[in-house]
Amino acid sequence: MNMEPKSLDEMTFREAMAELDGIVARLESNTMELEDCLKGYERGVALLAELQKRLNEAEQKVSVLMGELSGEKDDAERDTTLS
């Protein structure tokens, strides 16, 4: 059985989120050895960074698409309530 974690580039957003949720649950259970906790924490930090990057990219794409739908507005007209 291969225990090597999947590469972040190969994971879908949902898979990465599920793995992060699992890591958090294991860390909160207080049943892991210190070394395993550190490995899990490191993986969790990497997953979180990747998830945040993907969310930022998706937000930028949505902003571009919304701008294309409504026409570009100047800064005085732009709604910045979502940022």
Residue, then its C-alpha position, 0 to 999 in steps of 0.5 A: m500500500n502506497m502511503e506517499p501523499k498525492s502531489l498537490d498538483e494532481m489533486t482536485f480542490r475537493e480532494a485537497m480540502a478533504e485531506l486537510d479536513g482529515i489532517v485537522a481531525r487527526l491533530e485534534s484527536n491528540t492520538m498522534e505521536l509528535e513526529d506524525c503531528l509535525k508531518g501532518y502539520e507540514r502537509g496541512v500548511a502546504l494544502l492550505a497554501e495551495l487551496q488559498k492560491r486556487l481560491n485567489e485564482a478563481e476569484q480573479k477569473v470571476s472578476v474578469l468574467m464579471g467585468e466582461l459581462s458588465g463592461e469595464k467600469d472606472d474605479a469610481e463606479r467599481d463595486t469593491t464590497l466583495s474584496 
